[in-house]
Amino acid sequence: MTAAKAGWTVFCSESVCDVMESKPALREFFVEFFCDFAAKAGTAVDLGLAPPGRPQAEPGVYSLLVESSGIFIEYAVMADIKEFLISKMLYSC
């Protein structure tokens, strides 16, 4: 028997990784952004609240624009495994 996972994680699609790898100077920024996102959005879901962003037509899928950082992401909430799948990301400097 495996113990339940305590915290939430973020998994990025290959296209999202390509965006991050195209900006090596921002590596730490992206890591901190997604760690913070996992903690805050995961807490919201654990409390029965909606995660940040706008719900999309597909259940469990959200889009989020972070204007202060120039980031737009689309992600899926996989509550059963406490993971956010980041399927799309746009970053503008």
N, CA, C and O atoms as CSV, one atom per row, in Angstrom:
chain,resi,resn,atom,element,x,y,z
A,1,MET,N,N,0.842,-1.182,0.000
A,1,MET,CA,C,0.000,0.000,0.000
A,1,MET,C,C,0.887,1.244,0.000
A,1,MET,O,O,1.878,1.304,0.727
A,2,THR,N,N,0.536,2.212,-0.797
A,2,THR,CA,C,1.315,3.442,-0.918
A,2,THR,C,C,0.614,4.569,-0.174
A,2,THR,O,O,-0.605,4.718,-0.258
A,3,ALA,N,N,1.388,5.351,0.546
A,3,ALA,CA,C,0.821,6.500,1.268
A,3,ALA,C,C,0.372,7.560,0.273
A,3,ALA,O,O,0.950,7.708,-0.804
A,4,ALA,N,N,-0.658,8.286,0.651
A,4,ALA,CA,C,-1.163,9.367,-0.209
A,4,ALA,C,C,-0.115,10.462,-0.350
A,4,ALA,O,O,0.646,10.742,0.576
A,5,LYS,N,N,-0.093,11.067,-1.513
A,5,LYS,CA,C,0.840,12.160,-1.784
A,5,LYS,C,C,0.373,13.401,-1.032
A,5,LYS,O,O,-0.813,13.728,-1.068
A,6,ALA,N,N,1.269,14.088,-0.361
A,6,ALA,CA,C,0.895,15.231,0.473
A,6,ALA,C,C,0.660,16.507,-0.319
A,6,ALA,O,O,-0.335,17.196,-0.096
A,7,GLY,N,N,1.549,16.828,-1.228
A,7,GLY,CA,C,1.447,18.102,-1.939
A,7,GLY,C,C,1.076,17.932,-3.396
A,7,GLY,O,O,1.028,16.820,-3.921
A,8,TRP,N,N,0.820,19.036,-4.024
A,8,TRP,CA,C,0.469,19.063,-5.443
A,8,TRP,C,C,1.716,19.264,-6.285
A,8,TRP,O,O,2.680,19.893,-5.847
A,9,THR,N,N,1.692,18.724,-7.496
A,9,THR,CA,C,2.809,18.887,-8.421
A,9,THR,C,C,2.317,19.460,-9.745
A,9,THR,O,O,1.121,19.490,-10.034
A,10,VAL,N,N,3.277,19.910,-10.530
A,10,VAL,CA,C,3.004,20.424,-11.873
A,10,VAL,C,C,3.767,19.554,-12.859
A,10,VAL,O,O,4.948,19.266,-12.666
A,11,PHE,N,N,3.085,19.140,-13.911
A,11,PHE,CA,C,3.718,18.417,-15.009
A,11,PHE,C,C,3.529,19.258,-16.259
A,11,PHE,O,O,2.410,19.656,-16.582
A,12,CYS,N,N,4.614,19.525,-16.957
A,12,CYS,CA,C,4.556,20.369,-18.160
A,12,CYS,C,C,4.675,19.518,-19.419
A,12,CYS,O,O,5.501,18.609,-19.499
A,13,SER,N,N,3.831,19.833,-20.399
A,13,SER,CA,C,3.908,19.147,-21.689
A,13,SER,C,C,5.222,19.510,-22.381
A,13,SER,O,O,5.920,20.437,-21.971
A,14,GLU,N,N,5.538,18.775,-23.418
A,14,GLU,CA,C,6.776,19.026,-24.159
A,14,GLU,C,C,6.803,20.436,-24.744
A,14,GLU,O,O,7.847,21.088,-24.738
A,15,SER,N,N,5.671,20.909,-25.246
A,15,SER,CA,C,5.646,22.257,-25.834
A,15,SER,C,C,5.889,23.334,-24.774
A,15,SER,O,O,6.508,24.359,-25.060
A,16,VAL,N,N,5.404,23.104,-23.558
A,16,VAL,CA,C,5.652,24.056,-22.464
A,16,VAL,C,C,7.133,24.031,-22.094
A,16,VAL,O,O,7.732,25.081,-21.862
A,17,CYS,N,N,7.717,22.854,-22.038
A,17,CYS,CA,C,9.153,22.745,-21.755
A,17,CYS,C,C,9.976,23.454,-22.827
A,17,CYS,O,O,10.990,24.082,-22.520
A,18,ASP,N,N,9.544,23.355,-24.079
A,18,ASP,CA,C,10.246,24.047,-25.165
A,18,ASP,C,C,10.248,25.558,-24.941
A,18,ASP,O,O,11.260,26.222,-25.164
A,19,VAL,N,N,9.112,26.097,-24.501
A,19,VAL,CA,C,9.038,27.540,-24.214
A,19,VAL,C,C,10.017,27.892,-23.102
A,19,VAL,O,O,10.757,28.870,-23.211
A,20,MET,N,N,10.024,27.101,-22.035
A,20,MET,CA,C,10.919,27.394,-20.908
A,20,MET,C,C,12.383,27.260,-21.304
A,20,MET,O,O,13.212,28.075,-20.898
A,21,GLU,N,N,12.705,26.247,-22.089
A,21,GLU,CA,C,14.090,26.041,-22.500
A,21,GLU,C,C,14.573,27.112,-23.470
A,21,GLU,O,O,15.778,27.325,-23.606
A,22,SER,N,N,13.652,27.784,-24.142
A,22,SER,CA,C,14.046,28.845,-25.066
A,22,SER,C,C,14.462,30.117,-24.323
A,22,SER,O,O,14.964,31.064,-24.929
A,23,LYS,N,N,14.250,30.126,-23.015
A,23,LYS,CA,C,14.589,31.294,-22.200
A,23,LYS,C,C,15.413,30.847,-20.985
A,23,LYS,O,O,14.924,30.911,-19.857
A,24,PRO,N,N,16.653,30.397,-21.200
A,24,PRO,CA,C,17.452,29.856,-20.094
A,24,PRO,C,C,17.688,30.842,-18.953
A,24,PRO,O,O,17.845,30.426,-17.806
A,25,ALA,N,N,17.716,32.123,-19.245
A,25,ALA,CA,C,17.938,33.117,-18.190
A,25,ALA,C,C,16.760,33.181,-17.215
A,25,ALA,O,O,16.889,33.708,-16.110
A,26,LEU,N,N,15.618,32.645,-17.631
A,26,LEU,CA,C,14.414,32.702,-16.793
A,26,LEU,C,C,14.098,31.366,-16.125
A,26,LEU,O,O,12.998,31.178,-15.606
A,27,ARG,N,N,15.052,30.443,-16.136
A,27,ARG,CA,C,14.821,29.119,-15.566
A,27,ARG,C,C,14.314,29.197,-14.135
A,27,ARG,O,O,13.293,28.592,-13.809
A,28,GLU,N,N,15.009,29.929,-13.279
A,28,GLU,CA,C,14.603,30.047,-11.871
A,28,GLU,C,C,13.221,30.672,-11.738
A,28,GLU,O,O,12.427,30.258,-10.893
A,29,PHE,N,N,12.935,31.660,-12.563
A,29,PHE,CA,C,11.621,32.306,-12.524
A,29,PHE,C,C,10.517,31.289,-12.795
A,29,PHE,O,O,9.530,31.234,-12.061
A,30,PHE,N,N,10.680,30.478,-13.854
A,30,PHE,CA,C,9.659,29.489,-14.202
A,30,PHE,C,C,9.505,28.443,-13.100
A,30,PHE,O,O,8.383,28.064,-12.762
A,31,VAL,N,N,10.617,27.974,-12.537
A,31,VAL,CA,C,10.551,26.982,-11.457
A,31,VAL,C,C,9.791,27.556,-10.264
A,31,VAL,O,O,8.898,26.903,-9.724
A,32,GLU,N,N,10.137,28.766,-9.854
A,32,GLU,CA,C,9.453,29.393,-8.721
A,32,GLU,C,C,7.982,29.639,-9.032
A,32,GLU,O,O,7.123,29.425,-8.177
A,33,PHE,N,N,7.685,30.087,-10.250
A,33,PHE,CA,C,6.302,30.351,-10.636
A,33,PHE,C,C,5.461,29.086,-10.519
A,33,PHE,O,O,4.386,29.113,-9.919
A,34,PHE,N,N,5.938,27.972,-11.086
A,34,PHE,CA,C,5.149,26.748,-11.067
A,34,PHE,C,C,5.094,26.108,-9.680
A,34,PHE,O,O,4.088,25.486,-9.340
A,35,CYS,N,N,6.141,26.243,-8.875
A,35,CYS,CA,C,6.077,25.745,-7.492
A,35,CYS,C,C,5.033,26.525,-6.699
A,35,CYS,O,O,4.234,25.940,-5.968
A,36,ASP,N,N,5.047,27.839,-6.848
A,36,ASP,CA,C,4.067,28.686,-6.170
A,36,ASP,C,C,2.656,28.377,-6.671
A,36,ASP,O,O,1.716,28.294,-5.881
A,37,PHE,N,N,2.515,28.208,-7.979
A,37,PHE,CA,C,1.218,27.872,-8.564
A,37,PHE,C,C,0.689,26.561,-7.979
A,37,PHE,O,O,-0.474,26.489,-7.582
A,38,ALA,N,N,1.528,25.526,-7.922
A,38,ALA,CA,C,1.097,24.225,-7.402
A,38,ALA,C,C,0.632,24.340,-5.957
A,38,ALA,O,O,-0.390,23.764,-5.582
A,39,ALA,N,N,1.376,25.079,-5.151
A,39,ALA,CA,C,1.013,25.217,-3.739
A,39,ALA,C,C,-0.307,25.962,-3.567
A,39,ALA,O,O,-1.191,25.503,-2.844
A,40,LYS,N,N,-0.440,27.094,-4.221
A,40,LYS,CA,C,-1.645,27.915,-4.038
A,40,LYS,C,C,-2.875,27.307,-4.703
A,40,LYS,O,O,-3.943,27.249,-4.094
A,41,ALA,N,N,-2.736,26.858,-5.935
A,41,ALA,CA,C,-3.880,26.270,-6.633
A,41,ALA,C,C,-4.278,24.943,-5.986
A,41,ALA,O,O,-5.464,24.629,-5.889
A,42,GLY,N,N,-3.291,24.170,-5.547
A,42,GLY,CA,C,-3.585,22.906,-4.875
A,42,GLY,C,C,-4.329,23.107,-3.571
A,42,GLY,O,O,-5.242,22.347,-3.248
A,43,THR,N,N,-3.942,24.126,-2.820
A,43,THR,CA,C,-4.652,24.446,-1.579
A,43,THR,C,C,-6.099,24.800,-1.874
A,43,THR,O,O,-7.006,24.366,-1.164
A,44,ALA,N,N,-6.317,25.584,-2.915
A,44,ALA,CA,C,-7.689,25.952,-3.290
A,44,ALA,C,C,-8.511,24.702,-3.602
A,44,ALA,O,O,-9.632,24.559,-3.113
A,45,VAL,N,N,-7.965,23.809,-4.405
A,45,VAL,CA,C,-8.690,22.589,-4.775
A,45,VAL,C,C,-8.950,21.727,-3.537
A,45,VAL,O,O,-10.044,21.186,-3.374
A,46,ASP,N,N,-7.943,21.600,-2.666
A,46,ASP,CA,C,-8.117,20.812,-1.439
A,46,ASP,C,C,-9.231,21.363,-0.556
A,46,ASP,O,O,-9.903,20.607,0.146
A,47,LEU,N,N,-9.427,22.678,-0.591
A,47,LEU,CA,C,-10.472,23.318,0.213
A,47,LEU,C,C,-11.831,23.322,-0.484
A,47,LEU,O,O,-12.805,23.851,0.051
A,48,GLY,N,N,-11.894,22.735,-1.668
A,48,GLY,CA,C,-13.148,22.683,-2.408
A,48,GLY,C,C,-13.440,23.932,-3.211
A,48,GLY,O,O,-14.561,24.127,-3.682
A,49,LEU,N,N,-12.431,24.785,-3.371
A,49,LEU,CA,C,-12.577,26.014,-4.151
A,49,LEU,C,C,-12.102,25.781,-5.582
A,49,LEU,O,O,-11.405,24.808,-5.871
A,50,ALA,N,N,-12.487,26.680,-6.456
A,50,ALA,CA,C,-12.020,26.597,-7.842
A,50,ALA,C,C,-10.559,27.029,-7.914
A,50,ALA,O,O,-10.149,27.936,-7.190
A,51,PRO,N,N,-9.775,26.398,-8.772
A,51,PRO,CA,C,-8.398,26.849,-8.970
A,51,PRO,C,C,-8.405,28.167,-9.738
A,51,PRO,O,O,-9.441,28.564,-10.271
A,52,PRO,N,N,-7.269,28.845,-9.800
A,52,PRO,CA,C,-7.224,30.135,-10.498
A,52,PRO,C,C,-7.464,29.988,-11.996
A,52,PRO,O,O,-7.167,28.953,-12.593
A,53,GLY,N,N,-8.001,31.034,-12.581
A,53,GLY,CA,C,-8.209,31.059,-14.022
A,53,GLY,C,C,-9.659,30.894,-14.411
A,53,GLY,O,O,-10.558,30.836,-13.573
A,54,ARG,N,N,-9.854,30.821,-15.721
A,54,ARG,CA,C,-11.204,30.675,-16.288
A,54,ARG,C,C,-11.447,29.229,-16.690
A,54,ARG,O,O,-10.623,28.621,-17.372
A,55,PRO,N,N,-12.582,28.681,-16.266
A,55,PRO,CA,C,-12.904,27.324,-16.716
A,55,PRO,C,C,-13.115,27.308,-18.230
A,55,PRO,O,O,-13.691,28.237,-18.795
A,56,GLN,N,N,-12.649,26.255,-18.869
A,56,GLN,CA,C,-12.819,26.085,-20.307
A,56,GLN,C,C,-13.967,25.107,-20.569
A,56,GLN,O,O,-14.559,24.576,-19.629
A,57,ALA,N,N,-14.275,24.875,-21.822
A,57,ALA,CA,C,-15.394,23.998,-22.187
A,57,ALA,C,C,-15.191,22.572,-21.672
A,57,ALA,O,O,-16.147,21.910,-21.268
A,58,GLU,N,N,-13.959,22.111,-21.690
A,58,GLU,CA,C,-13.662,20.760,-21.211
A,58,GLU,C,C,-13.602,20.771,-19.680
A,58,GLU,O,O,-12.884,21.591,-19.106
A,59,PRO,N,N,-14.334,19.884,-19.009
A,59,PRO,CA,C,-14.329,19.865,-17.539
A,59,PRO,C,C,-12.921,19.691,-16.972
A,59,PRO,O,O,-12.143,18.866,-17.451
A,60,GLY,N,N,-12.611,20.472,-15.955
A,60,GLY,CA,C,-11.319,20.371,-15.290
A,60,GLY,C,C,-10.189,21.110,-15.970
A,60,GLY,O,O,-9.046,21.041,-15.519
A,61,VAL,N,N,-10.485,21.817,-17.050
A,61,VAL,CA,C,-9.450,22.557,-17.782
A,61,VAL,C,C,-9.672,24.050,-17.570
A,61,VAL,O,O,-10.796,24.545,-17.657
A,62,TYR,N,N,-8.579,24.756,-17.290
A,62,TYR,CA,C,-8.626,26.188,-16.997
A,62,TYR,C,C,-7.570,26.922,-17.806
A,62,TYR,O,O,-6.558,26.342,-18.202
A,63,SER,N,N,-7.816,28.203,-18.046
A,63,SER,CA,C,-6.788,29.066,-18.634
A,63,SER,C,C,-6.515,30.176,-17.636
A,63,SER,O,O,-7.410,30.615,-16.914
A,64,LEU,N,N,-5.279,30.618,-17.605
A,64,LEU,CA,C,-4.868,31.628,-16.637
A,64,LEU,C,C,-3.907,32.604,-17.296
A,64,LEU,O,O,-2.902,32.206,-17.886
A,65,LEU,N,N,-4.225,33.874,-17.187
A,65,LEU,CA,C,-3.346,34.936,-17.658
A,65,LEU,C,C,-2.773,35.635,-16.439
A,65,LEU,O,O,-3.514,36.146,-15.600
A,66,VAL,N,N,-1.449,35.657,-16.345
A,66,VAL,CA,C,-0.765,36.352,-15.257
A,66,VAL,C,C,-0.116,37.574,-15.888
A,66,VAL,O,O,1.034,37.529,-16.326
A,67,GLU,N,N,-0.871,38.665,-15.926
A,67,GLU,CA,C,-0.413,39.862,-16.639
A,67,GLU,C,C,0.903,40.399,-16.099
A,67,GLU,O,O,1.756,40.835,-16.872
A,68,SER,N,N,1.081,40.372,-14.785
A,68,SER,CA,C,2.301,40.930,-14.198
A,68,SER,C,C,3.551,40.175,-14.637
A,68,SER,O,O,4.650,40.728,-14.610
A,69,SER,N,N,3.390,38.922,-15.037
A,69,SER,CA,C,4.527,38.107,-15.464
A,69,SER,C,C,4.560,37.852,-16.958
A,69,SER,O,O,5.546,37.320,-17.469
A,70,GLY,N,N,3.504,38.220,-17.671
A,70,GLY,CA,C,3.454,37.972,-19.106
A,70,GLY,C,C,3.280,36.509,-19.463
A,70,GLY,O,O,3.744,36.062,-20.512
A,71,ILE,N,N,2.608,35.752,-18.585
A,71,ILE,CA,C,2.433,34.318,-18.804
A,71,ILE,C,C,0.960,34.000,-19.018
A,71,ILE,O,O,0.093,34.495,-18.297
A,72,PHE,N,N,0.688,33.169,-20.020
A,72,PHE,CA,C,-0.640,32.606,-20.238
A,72,PHE,C,C,-0.470,31.099,-20.242
A,72,PHE,O,O,0.357,30.565,-20.981
A,73,ILE,N,N,-1.253,30.409,-19.413
A,73,ILE,CA,C,-1.185,28.952,-19.396
A,73,ILE,C,C,-2.583,28.358,-19.526
A,73,ILE,O,O,-3.584,28.975,-19.160
A,74,GLU,N,N,-2.614,27.153,-20.053
A,74,GLU,CA,C,-3.826,26.346,-20.032
A,74,GLU,C,C,-3.435,25.062,-19.323
A,74,GLU,O,O,-2.406,24.457,-19.624
A,75,TYR,N,N,-4.273,24.653,-18.376
A,75,TYR,CA,C,-3.915,23.488,-17.578
A,75,TYR,C,C,-5.135,22.661,-17.206
A,75,TYR,O,O,-6.268,23.140,-17.226
A,76,ALA,N,N,-4.871,21.407,-16.867
A,76,ALA,CA,C,-5.908,20.487,-16.408
A,76,ALA,C,C,-5.642,20.144,-14.952
A,76,ALA,O,O,-4.495,19.972,-14.537
A,77,VAL,N,N,-6.717,20.048,-14.187
A,77,VAL,CA,C,-6.628,19.654,-12.784
A,77,VAL,C,C,-6.851,18.147,-12.710
A,77,VAL,O,O,-7.893,17.643,-13.127
A,78,MET,N,N,-5.866,17.440,-12.179
A,78,MET,CA,C,-5.995,15.996,-11.984
A,78,MET,C,C,-5.980,15.741,-10.478
A,78,MET,O,O,-4.968,15.341,-9.903
A,79,ALA,N,N,-7.137,15.984,-9.861
A,79,ALA,CA,C,-7.247,15.949,-8.401
A,79,ALA,C,C,-6.934,14.575,-7.820
A,79,ALA,O,O,-6.411,14.477,-6.710
A,80,ASP,N,N,-7.247,13.519,-8.556
A,80,ASP,CA,C,-7.015,12.172,-8.032
A,80,ASP,C,C,-5.540,11.891,-7.772
A,80,ASP,O,O,-5.207,11.090,-6.899
A,81,ILE,N,N,-4.660,12.537,-8.516
A,81,ILE,CA,C,-3.218,12.353,-8.291
A,81,ILE,C,C,-2.544,13.646,-7.839
A,81,ILE,O,O,-1.317,13.725,-7.787
A,82,LYS,N,N,-3.342,14.651,-7.514
A,82,LYS,CA,C,-2.840,15.947,-7.029
A,82,LYS,C,C,-1.789,16.530,-7.977
A,82,LYS,O,O,-0.666,16.838,-7.578
A,83,GLU,N,N,-2.183,16.667,-9.225
A,83,GLU,CA,C,-1.256,17.189,-10.222
A,83,GLU,C,C,-1.970,18.145,-11.168
A,83,GLU,O,O,-3.142,17.960,-11.499
A,84,PHE,N,N,-1.242,19.164,-11.593
A,84,PHE,CA,C,-1.707,20.085,-12.623
A,84,PHE,C,C,-0.900,19.791,-13.877
A,84,PHE,O,O,0.331,19.803,-13.850
A,85,LEU,N,N,-1.597,19.526,-14.974
A,85,LEU,CA,C,-0.932,19.284,-16.257
A,85,LEU,C,C,-0.979,20.580,-17.045
A,85,LEU,O,O,-2.046,21.006,-17.484
A,86,ILE,N,N,0.173,21.205,-17.224
A,86,ILE,CA,C,0.266,22.440,-17.994
A,86,ILE,C,C,0.428,22.030,-19.455
A,86,ILE,O,O,1.480,21.534,-19.858
A,87,SER,N,N,-0.630,22.244,-20.243
A,87,SER,CA,C,-0.613,21.775,-21.628
A,87,SER,C,C,-0.167,22.838,-22.618
A,87,SER,O,O,0.349,22.517,-23.688
A,88,LYS,N,N,-0.366,24.109,-22.264
A,88,LYS,CA,C,0.031,25.208,-23.148
A,88,LYS,C,C,0.584,26.352,-22.317
A,88,LYS,O,O,0.128,26.605,-21.202
A,89,MET,N,N,1.572,27.041,-22.874
A,89,MET,CA,C,2.099,28.234,-22.214
A,89,MET,C,C,2.618,29.200,-23.268
A,89,MET,O,O,3.319,28.816,-24.205
A,90,LEU,N,N,2.258,30.448,-23.089
A,90,LEU,CA,C,2.817,31.539,-23.880
A,90,LEU,C,C,3.498,32.475,-22.907
A,90,LEU,O,O,2.974,32.752,-21.828
A,91,TYR,N,N,4.657,32.958,-23.285
A,91,TYR,CA,C,5.389,33.895,-22.434
A,91,TYR,C,C,5.819,35.069,-23.289
A,91,TYR,O,O,6.444,34.895,-24.335
A,92,SER,N,N,5.483,36.260,-22.839
A,92,SER,CA,C,5.936,37.460,-23.556
A,92,SER,C,C,6.772,38.300,-22.607
A,92,SER,O,O,6.389,38.535,-21.461
A,93,CYS,N,N,7.897,38.739,-23.091
A,93,CYS,CA,C,8.827,39.522,-22.267
A,93,CYS,C,C,8.270,40.887,-21.952
A,93,CYS,O,O,8.922,41.677,-21.269
